[in-house]
Amino acid sequence: MSTSSVTASDSGPSARTLVLDETVPARAPWSAVVRAGDQLEIIDLHGNQAVDCLLYAADDHTDRYSAQATIAAQRNIFLTTGSVLLTDAGTALMTVVADEVGNHDTVAGACSQESNTLRYGHHTRYQHACVENFLAEGMKWGLGKRDLVSNINWFMNVPVEADGTLGIVDGLSAPGKKITLHAEIDTLVLISNCPQINNPCNGFDPTPVRMVVTA
């Protein structure tokens, strides 16, 4: 559902106005433009659910989230409170202003039918995956495969070993945990509520997440 007249918190000076409140089903995509100054809360309803995310300047989709620029600027491959999500041009798209989990992945990328086949066997070839979610949802905004870049994996736990090996292990999140993003400019947010069932990133059981935008 969505609304523009409901107060997001009970009372007090921190009360914000609810712009949008939607539940994204397990395995499904989602998108919206979050206006400058608005905040997006991504809520892990059941815990241990990875949420793949891409960001674009709403008025210029070629100015898009860059994992490389973001990592270099903050000198950290993980995202948490204070992380500024940048484009290659240095545009600040969104800032993480609150984080109840404390560690979010920038390097593991999005699952795809091709990567599933390579990692888990040909029997997974027809399983739904995040790249396909991004492509289907991106079409609504005129985006295609060339517009997909390295993405953020909210709530996904990807430790890096001393030799550089990446692991995908049980998440650090729990039911109701959330991350809050402040839009620095009008930002198109593209989400794949990850459908992966072949590794622990979703606890082998994809579940819904909730997206709340407040002004």
Backbone as CSV, one residue per row, in Angstrom:
resi,resn,N_x,N_y,N_z,CA_x,CA_y,CA_z,C_x,C_y,C_z
1,MET,0.825,-1.178,0.000,0.000,0.000,0.000,0.864,1.234,0.000
2,SER,0.331,2.384,-0.331,1.073,3.626,-0.267,0.150,4.731,0.177
3,THR,0.754,5.752,0.796,-0.034,6.876,1.265,0.852,8.090,1.328
4,SER,0.253,9.280,1.481,1.050,10.492,1.605,0.590,11.342,2.773
5,SER,-0.212,10.792,3.664,-0.765,11.609,4.731,-0.647,10.996,6.119
6,VAL,0.048,9.892,6.237,0.162,9.216,7.518,1.502,9.555,8.156
7,THR,1.501,9.795,9.459,2.743,10.085,10.169,3.489,8.797,10.438
8,ALA,4.792,8.786,10.115,5.571,7.559,10.213,5.901,7.186,11.644
9,SER,6.000,8.135,12.536,6.235,7.821,13.944,5.171,8.493,14.785
10,ASP,5.065,8.092,16.028,3.914,8.493,16.835,3.815,9.998,17.036
11,SER,4.887,10.627,17.475,4.825,12.042,17.771,6.226,12.575,17.966
12,GLY,6.312,13.895,18.221,7.601,14.473,18.538,8.263,15.092,17.335
13,PRO,9.403,15.785,17.553,10.065,16.527,16.490,10.647,15.654,15.400
14,SER,10.857,14.355,15.679,11.439,13.468,14.681,10.386,12.809,13.802
15,ALA,9.117,13.117,14.037,8.056,12.501,13.242,8.242,12.843,11.775
16,ARG,8.028,11.860,10.916,8.140,12.056,9.481,6.825,11.639,8.831
17,THR,6.605,12.128,7.627,5.373,11.821,6.906,5.590,10.623,5.984
18,LEU,4.701,9.655,6.080,4.818,8.452,5.277,4.459,8.739,3.827
19,VAL,5.366,8.401,2.932,5.165,8.572,1.493,4.758,7.249,0.848
20,LEU,5.385,6.167,1.287,5.169,4.861,0.658,5.497,3.775,1.658
21,ASP,4.684,2.721,1.670,4.922,1.589,2.553,4.485,0.334,1.801
22,GLU,5.447,-0.448,1.320,5.133,-1.615,0.495,5.933,-2.827,0.964
23,THR,5.303,-3.975,0.892,5.983,-5.231,1.167,6.362,-5.879,-0.160
24,VAL,7.626,-6.227,-0.292,8.122,-6.890,-1.496,8.081,-8.388,-1.252
25,PRO,7.313,-9.131,-2.033,7.227,-10.577,-1.808,8.580,-11.263,-1.961
26,ALA,8.699,-12.441,-1.386,9.900,-13.251,-1.572,10.179,-13.428,-3.057
27,ARG,11.449,-13.265,-3.440,11.954,-13.483,-4.796,11.583,-12.384,-5.801
28,ALA,10.902,-11.343,-5.374,10.340,-10.360,-6.304,11.234,-9.124,-6.446
29,PRO,11.073,-8.364,-7.545,11.744,-7.078,-7.688,10.864,-5.938,-7.179
30,TRP,11.473,-4.760,-7.078,10.759,-3.555,-6.622,11.551,-2.349,-7.078
31,SER,10.882,-1.221,-7.291,11.594,0.005,-7.626,10.755,1.207,-7.252
32,ALA,11.429,2.343,-7.043,10.763,3.613,-6.784,11.796,4.718,-6.864
33,VAL,11.326,5.932,-7.138,12.181,7.113,-7.031,12.005,7.685,-5.629
34,VAL,13.113,7.787,-4.909,13.115,8.393,-3.587,13.608,9.834,-3.752
35,ARG,12.763,10.787,-3.414,13.067,12.196,-3.655,14.133,12.709,-2.692
36,ALA,14.873,13.715,-3.132,15.916,14.321,-2.308,15.338,14.751,-0.960
37,GLY,16.011,14.361,0.105,15.557,14.679,1.455,14.691,13.616,2.083
38,ASP,14.128,12.726,1.275,13.319,11.630,1.810,14.235,10.509,2.325
39,GLN,13.660,9.633,3.132,14.412,8.503,3.651,13.729,7.189,3.279
40,LEU,14.554,6.206,2.963,14.075,4.859,2.648,14.542,3.908,3.732
41,GLU,13.595,3.217,4.368,13.909,2.143,5.298,13.692,0.814,4.584
42,ILE,14.699,-0.048,4.636,14.588,-1.413,4.117,14.550,-2.323,5.340
43,ILE,13.440,-3.021,5.520,13.210,-3.780,6.748,13.210,-5.280,6.434
44,ASP,14.098,-5.995,7.099,14.228,-7.445,6.940,13.177,-8.112,7.837
45,LEU,12.032,-8.412,7.288,10.883,-8.822,8.088,11.115,-10.117,8.867
46,HIS,11.757,-11.089,8.241,11.900,-12.402,8.873,13.344,-12.724,9.257
47,GLY,14.281,-11.888,8.824,15.685,-12.112,9.147,16.402,-12.947,8.108
48,ASN,17.717,-12.678,7.954,18.580,-13.452,7.051,18.087,-13.424,5.605
49,GLN,17.649,-12.250,5.130,17.209,-12.103,3.751,18.077,-11.064,3.044
50,ALA,18.794,-11.477,2.013,19.619,-10.553,1.236,18.736,-9.714,0.313
51,VAL,19.071,-8.422,0.205,18.327,-7.501,-0.650,19.319,-6.838,-1.595
52,ASP,19.331,-7.266,-2.859,20.221,-6.695,-3.861,19.683,-5.340,-4.304
53,CYS,20.591,-4.369,-4.511,20.161,-2.986,-4.732,21.055,-2.282,-5.743
54,LEU,20.437,-1.544,-6.659,21.123,-0.646,-7.587,20.511,0.737,-7.449
55,LEU,21.344,1.774,-7.635,20.899,3.156,-7.494,21.292,3.961,-8.731
56,TYR,20.395,4.869,-9.143,20.629,5.724,-10.298,20.126,7.133,-9.988
57,ALA,20.831,8.148,-10.485,20.272,9.491,-10.437,18.979,9.478,-11.243
58,ALA,17.890,9.958,-10.650,16.578,9.819,-11.287,16.488,10.561,-12.611
59,ASP,17.229,11.664,-12.756,17.139,12.447,-13.991,18.240,12.121,-14.990
60,ASP,19.130,11.185,-14.639,20.210,10.775,-15.545,20.691,9.395,-15.138
61,HIS,20.138,8.379,-15.771,20.438,7.010,-15.365,21.873,6.591,-15.673
62,THR,22.607,7.402,-16.452,24.021,7.088,-16.678,24.873,7.458,-15.468
63,ASP,24.325,8.271,-14.581,25.005,8.616,-13.327,24.480,7.653,-12.270
64,ARG,25.209,6.585,-12.045,24.698,5.454,-11.268,25.680,5.046,-10.176
65,TYR,25.179,4.297,-9.216,26.013,3.813,-8.119,27.268,3.133,-8.640
66,SER,28.382,3.463,-8.013,29.662,2.839,-8.331,30.229,2.208,-7.066
67,ALA,30.360,0.899,-7.084,30.969,0.216,-5.945,32.413,0.676,-5.763
68,GLN,33.131,0.853,-6.881,34.535,1.230,-6.805,34.706,2.607,-6.160
69,ALA,33.913,3.588,-6.614,34.034,4.943,-6.061,33.633,4.971,-4.599
70,THR,32.589,4.225,-4.250,32.111,4.198,-2.870,33.133,3.549,-1.947
71,ILE,33.685,2.426,-2.361,34.690,1.727,-1.551,35.928,2.589,-1.380
72,ALA,36.392,3.214,-2.470,37.604,4.032,-2.404,37.416,5.224,-1.480
73,ALA,36.245,5.859,-1.535,36.004,7.061,-0.741,35.960,6.759,0.754
74,GLN,35.381,5.582,1.108,35.259,5.287,2.546,36.327,4.319,3.045
75,ARG,37.148,3.806,2.122,38.229,2.883,2.468,37.710,1.672,3.229
76,ASN,36.595,1.156,2.763,35.977,0.000,3.413,35.074,-0.685,2.399
77,ILE,35.178,-2.009,2.308,34.326,-2.722,1.356,32.941,-3.009,1.926
78,PHE,32.746,-2.737,3.214,31.440,-2.959,3.825,30.748,-1.627,4.081
79,LEU,29.411,-1.636,4.019,28.623,-0.436,4.231,27.956,-0.474,5.599
80,THR,27.865,0.704,6.229,27.147,0.839,7.484,26.845,2.323,7.699
81,THR,26.406,2.694,8.881,26.040,4.079,9.167,27.174,5.033,8.780
82,GLY,26.824,6.078,8.024,27.798,7.054,7.561,28.306,6.808,6.162
83,SER,28.090,5.622,5.608,28.537,5.334,4.241,27.761,6.186,3.248
84,VAL,28.486,6.851,2.344,27.885,7.662,1.282,27.987,6.869,-0.015
85,LEU,26.872,6.666,-0.664,26.812,5.852,-1.875,27.005,6.764,-3.077
86,LEU,28.147,6.602,-3.742,28.613,7.525,-4.773,28.524,6.938,-6.175
87,THR,28.510,7.833,-7.173,28.659,7.448,-8.572,30.111,7.669,-8.988
88,ASP,30.475,7.200,-10.202,31.831,7.430,-10.707,32.141,8.919,-10.816
89,ALA,31.105,9.731,-11.073,31.291,11.179,-11.196,31.400,11.870,-9.854
90,GLY,31.257,11.116,-8.759,31.345,11.694,-7.429,30.025,12.195,-6.888
91,THR,28.935,11.928,-7.600,27.614,12.324,-7.114,27.232,11.484,-5.902
92,ALA,26.826,12.134,-4.822,26.308,11.419,-3.653,24.833,11.128,-3.908
93,LEU,24.480,9.862,-4.026,23.103,9.451,-4.278,22.320,9.322,-2.981
94,MET,22.843,8.518,-2.058,22.184,8.279,-0.777,23.249,8.100,0.298
95,THR,22.857,8.338,1.538,23.740,8.136,2.680,23.058,7.202,3.670
96,VAL,23.809,6.242,4.205,23.282,5.360,5.247,23.263,6.158,6.553
97,VAL,22.062,6.441,7.063,21.948,7.267,8.272,21.627,6.441,9.518
98,ALA,21.200,5.203,9.343,20.976,4.316,10.488,21.100,2.877,10.015
99,ASP,21.658,2.039,10.865,21.911,0.648,10.477,21.834,-0.237,11.715
100,GLU,20.895,-1.152,11.741,20.725,-2.051,12.884,21.464,-3.377,12.708
101,VAL,22.178,-3.523,11.587,22.904,-4.768,11.327,24.411,-4.551,11.386
102,GLY,24.902,-3.503,10.704,26.293,-3.106,10.855,27.265,-3.598,9.812
103,ASN,26.806,-4.365,8.831,27.731,-4.904,7.838,26.946,-5.310,6.600
104,HIS,27.213,-4.633,5.475,26.481,-4.920,4.240,27.477,-5.018,3.094
105,ASP,27.263,-5.974,2.197,28.240,-6.351,1.179,28.211,-5.436,-0.047
106,THR,29.407,-5.187,-0.613,29.523,-4.419,-1.858,30.195,-5.185,-2.984
107,VAL,30.683,-6.396,-2.729,31.569,-7.037,-3.709,31.068,-8.366,-4.283
108,ALA,30.105,-9.006,-3.657,29.715,-10.353,-4.093,28.840,-10.353,-5.341
109,GLY,28.236,-9.196,-5.689,27.445,-9.113,-6.907,26.082,-9.762,-6.792
110,ALA,25.420,-9.869,-7.938,24.061,-10.416,-8.016,24.088,-11.806,-8.628
111,CYS,23.276,-12.698,-8.078,23.163,-14.022,-8.690,22.464,-13.909,-10.036
112,SER,22.765,-14.840,-10.911,22.142,-14.883,-12.230,21.936,-16.339,-12.617
113,GLN,21.171,-16.566,-13.646,20.985,-17.938,-14.110,22.319,-18.552,-14.522
114,GLU,23.186,-17.727,-15.129,24.487,-18.233,-15.577,25.383,-18.579,-14.391
115,SER,25.444,-17.679,-13.400,26.315,-17.956,-12.251,25.782,-19.118,-11.419
116,ASN,24.456,-19.235,-11.332,23.890,-20.395,-10.631,24.331,-21.696,-11.285
117,THR,24.283,-21.721,-12.612,24.679,-22.924,-13.350,26.141,-23.260,-13.089
118,LEU,26.993,-22.222,-13.115,28.429,-22.429,-12.925,28.731,-22.921,-11.519
119,ARG,28.082,-22.326,-10.521,28.406,-22.634,-9.131,27.703,-23.873,-8.612
120,TYR,26.458,-24.082,-9.051,25.619,-25.082,-8.374,25.128,-26.206,-9.276
121,GLY,25.415,-26.120,-10.583,25.041,-27.201,-11.474,23.941,-26.820,-12.451
122,HIS,23.847,-27.553,-13.529,22.910,-27.231,-14.609,21.448,-27.388,-14.186
123,HIS,21.207,-28.117,-13.128,19.811,-28.268,-12.684,19.246,-26.962,-12.148
124,THR,20.119,-25.962,-11.883,19.646,-24.668,-11.390,19.405,-23.659,-12.516
125,ARG,19.609,-24.077,-13.752,19.592,-23.147,-14.888,18.307,-22.331,-14.963
126,TYR,17.201,-22.911,-14.593,15.920,-22.216,-14.759,15.402,-21.600,-13.458
127,GLN,16.245,-21.580,-12.449,15.840,-20.897,-11.219,15.900,-19.389,-11.410
128,HIS,14.946,-18.705,-10.827,14.913,-17.246,-10.886,16.128,-16.685,-10.158
129,ALA,16.619,-15.519,-10.597,17.820,-14.941,-9.999,17.737,-13.416,-10.030
130,CYS,18.673,-12.773,-9.321,18.612,-11.320,-9.152,18.819,-10.549,-10.453
131,VAL,19.714,-10.991,-11.299,19.927,-10.283,-12.566,18.633,-10.241,-13.367
132,GLU,17.911,-11.338,-13.394,16.640,-11.362,-14.118,15.619,-10.430,-13.462
133,ASN,15.617,-10.351,-12.134,14.766,-9.390,-11.436,15.116,-7.955,-11.835
134,PHE,16.416,-7.638,-11.829,16.853,-6.293,-12.203,16.440,-5.951,-13.632
135,LEU,16.603,-6.894,-14.540,16.249,-6.637,-15.938,14.750,-6.410,-16.101
136,ALA,13.946,-7.238,-15.450,12.493,-7.108,-15.573,12.012,-5.787,-14.982
137,GLU,12.516,-5.426,-13.797,12.085,-4.188,-13.150,12.685,-2.958,-13.836
138,GLY,13.925,-3.095,-14.300,14.583,-1.977,-14.957,13.917,-1.556,-16.248
139,MET,13.280,-2.498,-16.925,12.576,-2.165,-18.166,11.526,-1.084,-17.955
140,LYS,10.948,-1.020,-16.769,9.933,-0.004,-16.463,10.512,1.407,-16.527
141,TRP,11.833,1.507,-16.392,12.516,2.801,-16.350,13.430,3.000,-17.549
142,GLY,13.308,2.139,-18.549,14.136,2.250,-19.741,15.545,1.726,-19.566
143,LEU,15.774,0.897,-18.555,17.096,0.341,-18.300,17.230,-1.038,-18.951
144,GLY,18.443,-1.345,-19.384,18.721,-2.643,-19.975,19.958,-3.268,-19.355
145,LYS,20.443,-4.343,-19.959,21.550,-5.098,-19.375,22.808,-4.250,-19.238
146,ARG,23.044,-3.342,-20.183,24.245,-2.519,-20.110,24.199,-1.527,-18.935
147,ASP,23.026,-1.344,-18.369,22.871,-0.421,-17.237,23.072,-1.094,-15.883
148,LEU,23.270,-2.409,-15.870,23.488,-3.131,-14.626,24.969,-3.089,-14.254
149,VAL,25.253,-2.670,-13.041,26.626,-2.579,-12.556,26.744,-3.368,-11.251
150,SER,27.931,-3.363,-10.668,28.110,-4.049,-9.383,27.161,-3.444,-8.353
151,ASN,26.451,-4.296,-7.658,25.361,-3.848,-6.795,25.710,-3.958,-5.317
152,ILE,24.841,-3.375,-4.506,24.897,-3.520,-3.051,24.060,-4.728,-2.655
153,ASN,24.517,-5.465,-1.659,23.737,-6.571,-1.085,23.434,-6.236,0.379
154,TRP,22.308,-5.570,0.609,21.927,-5.242,1.979,21.663,-6.529,2.763
155,PHE,22.102,-6.566,3.994,21.918,-7.672,4.944,22.724,-8.924,4.600
156,MET,23.469,-8.916,3.505,24.207,-10.121,3.109,25.574,-10.129,3.775
157,ASN,25.926,-11.271,4.347,27.166,-11.432,5.110,28.201,-12.130,4.239
158,VAL,29.207,-11.357,3.797,30.234,-11.883,2.891,31.616,-11.598,3.489
159,PRO,32.087,-12.456,4.393,33.421,-12.239,4.968,34.505,-12.454,3.920
160,VAL,35.612,-11.738,4.094,36.760,-11.863,3.195,37.909,-12.481,3.971
161,GLU,38.399,-13.612,3.463,39.493,-14.307,4.133,40.823,-13.592,3.868
162,ALA,41.866,-13.980,4.592,43.171,-13.339,4.461,43.731,-13.459,3.046
163,ASP,43.369,-14.532,2.344,43.878,-14.724,0.974,42.981,-14.070,-0.071
164,GLY,41.973,-13.332,0.373,41.085,-12.644,-0.561,39.853,-13.437,-0.952
165,THR,39.737,-14.670,-0.481,38.575,-15.495,-0.798,37.318,-14.924,-0.144
166,LEU,36.232,-14.876,-0.925,34.955,-14.407,-0.402,34.139,-15.593,0.076
167,GLY,33.451,-15.421,1.196,32.519,-16.429,1.663,31.112,-15.872,1.661
168,ILE,30.129,-16.726,1.488,28.727,-16.334,1.650,28.177,-17.203,2.767
169,VAL,27.880,-16.563,3.901,27.517,-17.321,5.096,26.212,-16.776,5.672
170,ASP,25.763,-17.392,6.751,24.525,-16.948,7.389,24.581,-15.455,7.696
171,GLY,23.461,-14.765,7.481,23.400,-13.330,7.682,23.500,-12.932,9.144
172,LEU,23.791,-11.632,9.367,23.881,-11.073,10.711,22.572,-10.421,11.145
173,SER,21.615,-10.363,10.213,20.354,-9.687,10.492,19.442,-10.586,11.330
174,ALA,18.279,-10.021,11.681,17.266,-10.738,12.459,15.914,-10.129,12.126
175,PRO,14.822,-10.794,12.468,13.502,-10.272,12.120,13.301,-8.830,12.607
176,GLY,12.891,-7.962,11.672,12.608,-6.580,12.000,13.794,-5.639,11.907
177,LYS,15.002,-6.157,11.694,16.168,-5.289,11.560,16.048,-4.461,10.278
178,LYS,16.591,-3.236,10.316,16.442,-2.365,9.148,17.679,-1.516,8.920
179,ILE,17.748,-0.979,7.711,18.753,0.007,7.344,18.006,1.204,6.779
180,THR,18.499,2.413,7.072,17.826,3.637,6.643,18.756,4.448,5.762
181,LEU,18.254,4.821,4.584,19.013,5.577,3.590,18.382,6.944,3.388
182,HIS,19.200,7.980,3.395,18.750,9.352,3.127,19.117,9.698,1.694
183,ALA,18.135,10.134,0.901,18.385,10.493,-0.491,19.005,11.882,-0.565
184,GLU,20.208,11.965,-1.138,20.871,13.257,-1.312,20.343,13.979,-2.547
185,ILE,19.959,13.220,-3.562,19.299,13.744,-4.756,18.138,12.808,-5.073
186,ASP,17.279,13.181,-6.017,16.234,12.256,-6.465,16.912,11.000,-6.997
187,THR,16.610,9.859,-6.392,17.340,8.626,-6.687,16.386,7.495,-7.037
188,LEU,16.632,6.864,-8.179,15.900,5.654,-8.551,16.535,4.473,-7.836
189,VAL,15.733,3.782,-7.040,16.192,2.612,-6.290,15.601,1.364,-6.940
190,LEU,16.476,0.467,-7.354,16.068,-0.782,-8.000,16.468,-1.930,-7.072
191,ILE,15.486,-2.770,-6.740,15.680,-3.837,-5.743,15.355,-5.203,-6.342
192,SER,16.187,-6.185,-5.990,15.822,-7.585,-6.163,15.816,-8.228,-4.784
193,ASN,14.642,-8.643,-4.331,14.564,-9.371,-3.064,15.052,-10.787,-3.361
194,CYS,16.300,-11.022,-3.039,17.067,-12.135,-3.605,16.353,-13.498,-3.526
195,PRO,16.245,-14.192,-4.676,15.580,-15.497,-4.700,16.515,-16.692,-4.502
196,GLN,17.782,-16.423,-4.198,18.776,-17.494,-4.135,18.420,-18.547,-3.077
197,ILE,18.462,-19.830,-3.476,18.180,-20.933,-2.544,19.339,-21.926,-2.465
198,ASN,20.471,-21.601,-3.124,21.580,-22.547,-3.190,22.730,-22.203,-2.249
199,ASN,22.644,-21.072,-1.547,23.643,-20.732,-0.540,22.943,-20.057,0.647
200,PRO,23.651,-19.808,1.744,22.980,-19.359,2.976,22.551,-17.898,3.005
201,CYS,22.723,-17.136,1.899,22.465,-15.690,1.966,21.029,-15.375,2.359
202,ASN,20.095,-16.276,2.085,18.700,-16.127,2.496,18.264,-17.225,3.462
203,GLY,19.214,-17.886,4.071,18.877,-19.000,4.951,18.196,-20.133,4.199
204,PHE,18.452,-20.214,2.873,17.852,-21.219,1.993,16.321,-21.116,1.945
205,ASP,15.802,-19.949,2.352,14.347,-19.769,2.390,14.016,-18.289,2.181
206,PRO,13.945,-17.803,0.915,13.660,-16.396,0.650,12.353,-15.935,1.292
207,THR,12.373,-14.722,1.857,11.214,-14.186,2.573,10.968,-12.731,2.168
208,PRO,9.783,-12.183,2.471,9.452,-10.799,2.097,10.278,-9.782,2.875
209,VAL,10.399,-8.589,2.285,10.976,-7.435,2.970,10.020,-6.265,2.808
210,ARG,10.225,-5.238,3.617,9.342,-4.079,3.601,10.128,-2.826,3.248
211,MET,9.541,-1.996,2.378,10.162,-0.757,1.942,9.280,0.407,2.406
212,VAL,9.870,1.302,3.212,9.117,2.438,3.764,9.841,3.725,3.387
213,VAL,9.155,4.630,2.708,9.716,5.930,2.351,9.000,7.013,3.156
214,THR,9.777,7.875,3.808,9.212,8.983,4.580,9.847,10.298,4.140
215,ALA,9.080,11.367,4.318,9.558,12.702,3.971,9.803,13.520,5.231
